[in-house]
């Protein structure tokens, strides 16, 4: 194998390894998150509510059907929070 072919193959292999590691880390991080209802500030919710179809459209603080995504376990420690929509 020529030196340039070897160098290209090594570079591609390295990029694939980094990409696989990043994907695994991203999936693991996503699994460690949970929706937390009733704690978002007005206009700071992460996704749709019962009355709107977009993120960032909650109309009042602590709206019971608006959620933010938080690290797993944090929602239980927040005052006024719930893991389900009201």
N, C-alpha and C positions, 0 to 999 in steps of 0.2 A: 504494500500500500504506500502511496506517495505521502510525503510529509504534509502536504497541504490537505489531502483527503483525510488524513488522520486528525489533523487539527480541526477541521470542519466537523468531523464525526464526534470528536471530544466536546466541542462547543455545543452541538445540538443535544448531546446526551446530558450535559450539565444543565442546559435550559429546561429540558424535560423534567429532570429531577427537581429543580427549583419550583417549577409549575405544579408538580404533583404534591410537593410539600405545602405550598401555598393553598391549594385546593383543600387538602386535608385539614389544615388549620382553620380555614374559613368555615368548613362544614362543622367542625368541632365547636367553634365559637358560636355559630348559629344555634346549635343544640343547647347551649348554655344560656339562652335568653328566654324571656317570657313576656307576654302581654300583661300590662298593669293598667287597669281601668280606674278612672276617677281621680287621677293625680296630675293630669296634663294641664298646663296653663292654656288659656284661650289662644287659639291659633297655633298651638305647638304639638298637636296630636300627630301620631305617626301614620295613621291610615283613616279610612272612611269611618263615619259614625252612622247611627240610624237615620240622621236627618241630613247628612251631606255625603258626597261621594269622593272626597279628596282628603289627602293629608293636609294638615295645617288649617283646617276649616272649623274647628270647634269654636263655639260662640261664647263660652264662659269657662272660667277656671273650674277645675274639678268636675267637668261634665261627665256624668256616669257612663255614657256610652263611648267616650273617647279614650283611647289608650296610647301609651308610649311603651316601647320595648326596653326592658331593663334586664340587667344580669339576673339569672335565676336565683331566687331566694330573697331578692331585695324588695319585691312587691309586698311580701308578708310583713315587712318592717316599716312600711310607709303608712302614715296615718290617713285614714279615709280611702285606702286602696282596696281593690278587689281584683281577682283573677278572672271574673266573668262580667259581662256587660249587663247593666240593669235595664 
